[in-house]
Amino acid sequence: MTPSVPDSGKTSQSWFATTHWSMVLAAQDKQAPQSREALETLCAKYWYPLYAFVRRQGYSADAAGDLTQGFFAQCLEKDWLSAVDQRKGRFRSFLLVAMKHFLSKERAKQRAQKRGGDRRALRLDVQDAETRYTLEPQDDRTPEQYFERQWAVTLLETVLVGLERRYRKEGKSEPFTILKPCLLGQSDRLPYADLSAQLGCTEGAARVMVHRLKKQYRELLREHIAHTVNSLEDIDAEMQHLRDVLSG
C-alpha cells in the first residue's frame, strides 16, 4: 500500500538553497560538476516513472528500456535545461516534457547503439522495472496521468526506504516494522493497545513513537520534494499535487 501524504510543514530558506534541482537551474554552466552530479542523482532516483510512461505509450519492454536509457544519455550530455522556466521549474514537469520531445524524434525504430553508442548515462535495472510495471493494475489512465501517479508512488517509496534506513542505523528496525503500518493508512488495524503490547511499552509511549515517526516522515518527504522544485513556495503545491494524484 502506498504511504499517505502528510500535511505541510516548514523548510528553511538556507537549507533549500543547496537542494538538487534548484542547484541545477541556478548553475550558469550546466556541465559544472556539482550541477551534473545533482542532475544525475535526480535522474537515477526518478527514472522509473518515465519508463512506465514510455511503456504506457505502447512500446515493448525492450524498446522502452532502450528509449529511457537513450533519453538520459542525451539529457545529461546536452543543454536541455535552457528551455526550463526557472520561475516555475519542476523536475517532474521537465522530465515529462523533455521525454515527449525525445520520443517525437525517436519514432523510427533504432538500436541503442545509434542513440547513445556504448555510453550508459545511468545504470537502469530495466528487468526489475518491467516486473514492477507488469504488476501494476492496468486502468484507463492516460500515459501522462500514469506518469504522474508513478512519480508520486516512487517519491513516497523513496522516502519510506530512507526513513527505514535511518531507523535501522539507530538499531530500531523492529520498532519501525511495527510502526510502519501507521504510515500506510493501516493504523486502524493496529490500535495503540496492540502497538504498545508489541513494542513493550505503555500506550502513551506508543502514541509518542507514532507521532515522532509521522513527523520524521513528513520532514523527509518535504526534503525529497525540495530536491525536485525551484522555490520554497512550490513545496506545498507539490504536496497537494501528490494528494490529488493519489486520491484520483
C-alpha positions as CSV (number, residue, x, y, z in Angstrom):
1,M,0.0,0.0,0.0
2,T,1.2,3.5,-0.8
3,P,2.2,5.7,2.1
4,S,-0.1,8.6,2.8
5,V,0.9,12.2,2.1
6,P,1.1,14.2,5.4
7,D,0.1,17.8,5.9
8,S,2.5,20.6,5.2
9,G,5.4,21.7,7.4
10,K,8.3,24.1,7.1
11,T,11.6,24.1,5.2
12,S,14.4,26.6,5.9
13,Q,15.5,29.0,3.2
14,S,19.2,28.5,3.9
15,W,18.9,24.7,3.5
16,F,16.7,24.9,0.4
17,A,19.4,26.9,-1.4
18,T,21.6,23.7,-1.6
19,T,18.9,21.3,-3.0
20,H,19.5,19.4,-6.2
21,W,17.1,20.9,-8.8
22,S,17.5,24.4,-7.6
23,M,21.2,23.9,-7.8
24,V,20.9,22.6,-11.4
25,L,18.7,25.5,-12.5
26,A,20.9,28.1,-10.8
27,A,24.2,26.9,-12.4
28,Q,25.4,29.1,-15.2
29,D,27.5,26.2,-16.6
30,K,25.1,23.3,-17.0
31,Q,28.2,21.0,-17.2
32,A,29.6,22.2,-13.9
33,P,30.5,19.1,-11.8
34,Q,28.0,20.0,-9.0
35,S,25.2,20.7,-11.4
36,R,25.8,17.5,-13.3
37,E,26.1,15.4,-10.2
38,A,22.8,16.8,-8.8
39,L,21.0,16.1,-12.1
40,E,22.4,12.5,-12.3
41,T,21.2,11.9,-8.7
42,L,17.7,13.1,-9.5
43,C,17.6,11.1,-12.7
44,A,18.8,7.9,-11.0
45,K,16.1,8.3,-8.3
46,Y,13.1,9.1,-10.5
47,W,13.7,7.3,-13.8
48,Y,11.0,4.6,-13.3
49,P,8.0,6.9,-13.8
50,L,9.5,7.8,-17.2
51,Y,9.9,4.1,-18.1
52,A,6.3,3.5,-17.1
53,F,5.2,6.5,-19.3
54,V,7.0,5.1,-22.3
55,R,5.5,1.6,-21.8
56,R,2.1,3.2,-21.5
57,Q,2.6,4.7,-24.9
58,G,2.6,1.2,-26.3
59,Y,6.3,0.4,-26.6
60,S,7.6,-3.0,-25.8
61,A,9.7,-3.6,-22.6
62,D,12.9,-3.7,-24.7
63,A,12.1,-0.6,-26.7
64,A,11.1,1.3,-23.5
65,G,14.3,0.3,-21.8
66,D,16.4,1.5,-24.8
67,L,14.4,4.7,-25.2
68,T,14.7,5.5,-21.5
69,Q,18.4,4.9,-21.5
70,G,18.9,6.9,-24.7
71,F,16.9,9.7,-23.2
72,F,19.1,10.0,-20.1
73,A,22.2,9.7,-22.3
74,Q,21.2,12.8,-24.2
75,C,19.6,14.6,-21.2
76,L,22.9,14.5,-19.3
77,E,25.1,15.4,-22.4
78,K,23.1,18.3,-23.9
79,D,21.9,21.6,-22.6
80,W,18.2,20.8,-22.4
81,L,17.8,22.9,-19.3
82,S,18.0,26.2,-21.3
83,A,14.2,25.9,-22.1
84,V,13.2,25.5,-18.4
85,D,11.4,28.4,-16.9
86,Q,13.3,28.9,-13.6
87,R,10.3,30.8,-12.1
88,K,8.2,27.6,-12.1
89,G,10.6,24.9,-12.9
90,R,9.8,21.5,-11.5
91,F,11.9,18.5,-12.2
92,R,8.8,16.4,-12.6
93,S,7.5,18.6,-15.4
94,F,10.9,19.0,-17.1
95,L,11.3,15.2,-17.3
96,L,7.9,14.6,-18.9
97,V,8.2,17.5,-21.5
98,A,11.7,16.5,-22.4
99,M,10.8,12.8,-22.8
100,K,7.8,13.7,-25.1
101,H,10.2,15.8,-27.2
102,F,12.7,13.0,-27.3
103,L,10.1,10.4,-28.3
104,S,8.8,12.6,-31.1
105,K,12.3,12.4,-32.7
106,E,12.7,8.6,-32.0
107,R,9.5,7.2,-33.6
108,A,11.6,5.3,-36.1
109,K,12.9,2.0,-34.6
110,Q,16.6,2.5,-33.9
111,R,19.0,0.4,-32.0
112,A,20.5,1.7,-28.7
113,Q,23.9,1.9,-30.5
114,K,22.7,4.6,-32.8
115,R,21.1,6.7,-30.0
116,G,23.8,6.6,-27.3
117,G,26.6,4.3,-28.5
118,D,28.1,2.5,-25.6
119,R,27.5,5.4,-23.3
120,R,25.3,4.5,-20.4
121,A,24.4,7.6,-18.5
122,L,22.7,5.7,-15.8
123,R,22.5,2.1,-14.7
124,L,18.9,1.2,-15.2
125,D,17.5,-2.1,-13.9
126,V,15.0,-2.5,-16.8
127,Q,14.2,-6.1,-15.9
128,D,13.2,-5.0,-12.4
129,A,11.2,-2.1,-13.8
130,E,9.4,-4.3,-16.2
131,T,8.5,-6.7,-13.4
132,R,7.1,-3.7,-11.4
133,Y,5.2,-2.4,-14.5
134,T,3.5,-5.8,-15.2
135,L,2.3,-5.9,-11.5
136,E,0.7,-2.5,-11.8
137,P,-3.1,-2.6,-12.3
138,Q,-4.0,-1.7,-15.9
139,D,-6.6,1.1,-16.0
140,D,-7.7,3.8,-18.3
141,R,-5.3,6.5,-17.2
142,T,-3.5,8.4,-20.0
143,P,0.3,8.0,-20.2
144,E,0.6,11.4,-18.7
145,Q,-1.7,10.5,-15.8
146,Y,0.1,7.2,-15.4
147,F,3.5,9.1,-15.2
148,E,2.1,11.4,-12.5
149,R,0.9,8.6,-10.4
150,Q,4.1,6.6,-10.7
151,W,6.1,9.7,-9.9
152,A,4.1,10.1,-6.7
153,V,4.4,6.4,-5.7
154,T,8.1,6.4,-6.4
155,L,8.7,9.6,-4.3
156,L,6.8,8.1,-1.3
157,E,8.5,4.8,-1.6
158,T,11.9,6.6,-1.7
159,V,11.0,8.5,1.5
160,L,9.8,5.3,3.2
161,V,13.1,3.5,2.3
162,G,15.1,6.4,3.6
163,L,13.2,6.5,6.9
164,E,13.6,2.8,7.3
165,R,17.4,3.1,6.7
166,R,17.5,5.8,9.4
167,Y,15.8,3.6,12.0
168,R,18.0,0.7,11.1
169,K,21.2,2.7,11.6
170,E,19.8,3.7,15.1
171,G,19.2,0.0,15.9
172,K,15.4,0.4,15.7
173,S,14.5,-1.9,12.9
174,E,11.9,-3.8,14.9
175,P,10.1,-0.7,16.2
176,F,10.0,0.6,12.6
177,T,8.5,-2.6,11.3
178,I,5.8,-2.5,14.0
179,L,5.0,1.2,13.4
180,K,5.3,1.2,9.6
181,P,1.6,0.4,9.0
182,C,0.7,3.7,10.7
183,L,2.3,5.4,7.6
184,L,0.5,3.2,5.2
185,G,-3.0,4.1,6.2
186,Q,-3.4,0.9,8.2
187,S,-3.2,2.3,11.8
188,D,-6.8,1.4,12.4
189,R,-5.7,-2.3,12.2
190,L,-3.2,-1.7,14.9
191,P,-4.8,0.3,17.8
192,Y,-2.5,1.7,20.4
193,A,-3.2,-1.1,22.8
194,D,-1.8,-3.6,20.3
195,L,1.1,-1.4,19.4
196,S,2.1,-0.9,23.0
197,A,2.0,-4.7,23.6
198,Q,4.2,-5.3,20.6
199,L,6.6,-2.6,21.5
200,G,6.7,-3.5,25.1
201,C,5.8,0.0,26.3
202,T,2.8,2.0,27.6
203,E,0.1,3.3,25.3
204,G,1.3,6.8,25.9
205,A,4.8,5.9,24.8
206,A,3.4,4.2,21.7
207,R,1.5,7.4,20.8
208,V,4.6,9.4,21.2
209,M,6.6,7.0,18.9
210,V,3.9,7.1,16.2
211,H,3.8,10.9,16.4
212,R,7.6,11.1,16.1
213,L,7.6,8.6,13.2
214,K,5.0,10.7,11.3
215,K,6.9,13.9,11.9
216,Q,10.1,12.4,10.6
217,Y,8.3,11.0,7.6
218,R,6.7,14.4,6.9
219,E,10.1,16.2,7.2
220,L,11.9,13.7,5.0
221,L,9.1,13.9,2.4
222,R,9.4,17.7,2.2
223,E,13.2,17.3,1.9
224,H,12.8,15.0,-1.1
225,I,10.3,17.2,-2.7
226,A,12.6,20.2,-2.2
227,H,15.1,18.4,-4.3
228,T,12.7,18.5,-7.3
229,V,11.4,22.1,-7.2
230,N,13.0,25.5,-7.6
231,S,11.4,27.5,-4.8
232,L,10.1,27.1,-1.3
233,E,6.6,28.1,-2.4
234,D,6.5,25.1,-4.7
235,I,6.9,22.5,-1.9
236,D,3.4,22.9,-0.5
237,A,2.0,22.9,-4.1
238,E,3.8,19.6,-4.8
239,M,2.5,18.1,-1.5
240,Q,-1.1,19.0,-2.6
241,H,-0.3,17.6,-6.1
242,L,0.7,14.3,-4.6
243,R,-2.5,14.1,-2.6
244,D,-4.6,14.9,-5.6
245,V,-2.8,12.3,-7.8
246,L,-3.0,9.5,-5.3
247,S,-6.7,10.2,-4.5
248,G,-7.7,10.3,-8.1
